[in-house]
Amino acid sequence: MRRAILTAAAAELADVGAERASLRSIARRVGISHQALTYHFADRRAVLTAVAVDGFTRLTADIADALAQVPTDVPLGEHAIAVGATYVAFAREHPALFTLMLGSTQVDDANAELVDKRLQIWNLLLQTAAQESDRGWGGGVEPQYMALLAWTVVHGLATLDRSAPRAADVADLLRVLNGAIIRPDTD
């Protein structure tokens, strides 16, 4: 039943957004009463927080899958590009969920499970930056700074993507940026 509620809540989120999602509507989508829904979740915020947790689980899995598909003998930065392109693709495919996960006041930011899932994403980004850094990516900049800068860029692309024109493929844009990052000294 919990899974059915979360599936219905994700559909509600996609249809009306987090601010307008209601427990009664979610319960109707599942075919249960409002009271039955509150047996599984204390309130609307708890349901939306659980949906955000699921979103992070999916995003983490998508990124891990993308990384697993990158061959080992690729140019410097390709693993970071795979992470970034996957992040932006997720935001494009699930805009309401992405906003809920990373920019909504409708979730409980102190929820331990949500905090843990956000930390898992960060650790995956940091691990990727560290592995690329070990190969020379970032020109000696500390991996945590490279991870933060990379996340800032791809989050900006994902956020601006809704209103900015799509001038180029995200992976191509990230390759241009990557080229600027790893360009050898001309001295």
C-alpha positions as CSV (number, residue, x, y, z in Angstrom):
1,M,0.0,0.0,0.0
2,R,2.8,2.4,0.8
3,R,4.3,1.9,-2.7
4,A,0.8,2.6,-4.2
5,I,0.5,5.8,-2.2
6,L,3.9,7.0,-3.3
7,T,3.2,6.2,-6.9
8,A,-0.1,8.1,-6.7
9,A,1.6,11.0,-4.9
10,A,4.3,11.2,-7.7
11,A,1.5,11.3,-10.3
12,E,-0.3,14.0,-8.3
13,L,2.9,15.9,-8.0
14,A,3.5,15.7,-11.8
15,D,-0.1,16.8,-12.5
16,V,-0.6,19.7,-10.0
17,G,2.8,20.4,-8.3
18,A,3.8,20.1,-4.7
19,E,2.0,23.2,-3.5
20,R,-1.4,21.9,-4.8
21,A,-1.0,18.2,-4.1
22,S,-3.6,17.0,-1.6
23,L,-3.9,13.9,0.5
24,R,-7.5,13.5,-0.5
25,S,-6.6,13.5,-4.1
26,I,-3.7,11.1,-3.6
27,A,-6.0,8.8,-1.6
28,R,-8.6,8.9,-4.5
29,R,-5.9,8.0,-7.0
30,V,-5.1,4.9,-4.9
31,G,-8.7,4.1,-4.2
32,I,-8.5,4.4,-0.5
33,S,-10.0,6.8,2.1
34,H,-8.1,9.8,3.4
35,Q,-8.0,8.1,6.8
36,A,-6.5,5.0,5.3
37,L,-3.7,7.1,3.8
38,T,-3.0,8.7,7.1
39,Y,-2.4,5.3,8.6
40,H,0.8,5.1,6.4
41,F,1.8,8.8,6.4
42,A,1.2,11.3,9.2
43,D,0.5,14.2,6.8
44,R,1.0,15.7,3.4
45,R,4.6,16.8,4.2
46,A,5.5,13.2,5.1
47,V,4.1,11.9,1.8
48,L,6.0,14.5,-0.2
49,T,9.2,13.9,1.7
50,A,8.9,10.2,1.0
51,V,8.4,11.0,-2.7
52,A,11.5,13.1,-2.6
53,V,13.4,10.3,-1.0
54,D,12.3,8.0,-3.8
55,G,13.4,10.6,-6.3
56,F,16.9,10.7,-4.9
57,T,17.0,6.9,-4.9
58,R,16.1,6.9,-8.6
59,L,18.5,9.7,-9.4
60,T,21.3,7.9,-7.6
61,A,20.6,4.7,-9.5
62,D,20.4,6.6,-12.8
63,I,23.8,8.2,-12.2
64,A,25.4,4.9,-11.1
65,D,24.0,3.2,-14.3
66,A,25.4,6.0,-16.4
67,L,28.8,5.7,-14.7
68,A,28.8,2.0,-15.2
69,Q,28.3,2.5,-19.0
70,V,31.3,4.8,-19.4
71,P,34.2,2.8,-20.8
72,T,37.5,2.9,-18.8
73,D,39.6,4.2,-21.7
74,V,37.7,7.5,-22.2
75,P,39.1,11.1,-22.3
76,L,39.6,12.9,-19.0
77,G,36.3,14.2,-17.6
78,E,33.9,11.8,-19.3
79,H,32.8,10.3,-16.1
80,A,31.9,13.8,-14.7
81,I,30.1,14.5,-18.0
82,A,28.1,11.3,-17.6
83,V,27.1,12.4,-14.1
84,G,26.1,15.9,-15.2
85,A,24.2,14.8,-18.3
86,T,22.3,12.2,-16.3
87,Y,21.4,14.8,-13.6
88,V,20.0,17.3,-16.2
89,A,18.2,14.5,-18.0
90,F,16.5,13.5,-14.8
91,A,15.4,17.1,-14.2
92,R,14.0,17.3,-17.7
93,E,12.1,14.0,-17.4
94,H,10.7,14.8,-13.9
95,P,10.6,18.5,-13.4
96,A,8.1,18.6,-10.5
97,L,9.9,15.8,-8.7
98,F,13.3,17.5,-9.3
99,T,11.9,20.8,-7.8
100,L,10.5,18.9,-4.9
101,M,13.8,17.1,-4.2
102,L,16.0,20.2,-4.5
103,G,14.0,23.3,-4.0
104,S,10.7,22.9,-2.3
105,T,9.5,24.0,1.1
106,Q,7.0,21.2,1.0
107,V,9.4,18.5,2.3
108,D,10.9,18.0,5.7
109,D,14.5,18.9,5.1
110,A,15.4,17.5,8.6
111,N,14.0,14.0,7.7
112,A,16.9,11.6,8.3
113,E,16.2,9.5,5.2
114,L,16.1,12.6,3.0
115,V,19.3,13.9,4.5
116,D,20.9,10.5,3.9
117,K,19.7,10.4,0.2
118,R,21.0,13.9,-0.4
119,L,24.3,12.9,1.1
120,Q,24.5,9.8,-1.1
121,I,24.2,12.0,-4.2
122,W,26.9,14.3,-2.9
123,N,29.2,11.3,-2.1
124,L,28.7,9.9,-5.6
125,L,29.6,13.3,-7.1
126,L,32.6,13.6,-4.8
127,Q,33.8,10.0,-5.6
128,T,33.5,10.8,-9.4
129,A,35.4,14.0,-9.0
130,A,38.1,12.3,-6.9
131,Q,38.5,9.5,-9.5
132,E,38.8,12.0,-12.3
133,S,41.1,14.2,-10.2
134,D,43.4,11.2,-9.7
135,R,43.7,11.1,-13.5
136,G,44.5,14.8,-13.7
137,W,41.1,16.4,-14.1
138,G,40.8,19.8,-12.4
139,G,44.4,20.8,-12.6
140,G,45.2,20.0,-9.0
141,V,42.1,21.6,-7.5
142,E,40.8,19.7,-4.5
143,P,38.2,17.1,-5.6
144,Q,35.6,18.4,-3.1
145,Y,35.8,21.8,-4.8
146,M,35.6,20.3,-8.3
147,A,32.6,18.2,-7.2
148,L,30.9,21.3,-5.8
149,L,31.7,23.4,-8.9
150,A,30.5,20.6,-11.2
151,W,27.3,20.2,-9.2
152,T,26.7,24.0,-9.3
153,V,27.1,24.0,-13.1
154,V,24.8,21.0,-13.8
155,H,22.2,22.1,-11.2
156,G,22.2,25.5,-12.9
157,L,21.8,23.9,-16.3
158,A,19.0,21.7,-14.9
159,T,17.2,24.7,-13.3
160,L,17.7,27.1,-16.2
161,D,16.8,24.4,-18.7
162,R,13.0,25.1,-18.1
163,S,13.2,28.7,-19.2
164,A,16.4,29.0,-21.3
165,P,16.6,27.9,-24.9
166,R,18.2,24.5,-25.5
167,A,21.0,25.6,-27.7
168,A,23.0,22.4,-27.5
169,D,23.0,18.9,-26.1
170,V,23.9,19.0,-22.4
171,A,26.7,16.5,-22.8
172,D,28.2,18.6,-25.6
173,L,28.0,21.7,-23.4
174,L,29.7,19.9,-20.5
175,R,32.4,18.7,-22.9
176,V,33.1,22.3,-23.9
177,L,33.4,23.2,-20.2
178,N,35.5,20.1,-19.5
179,G,37.9,21.1,-22.3
180,A,38.4,24.5,-20.7
181,I,39.0,22.8,-17.3
182,I,41.7,20.4,-18.6
183,R,43.3,22.5,-21.3
184,P,47.1,22.1,-20.8
185,D,49.3,25.0,-20.0
186,T,50.5,26.9,-23.0
187,D,53.7,28.2,-21.3
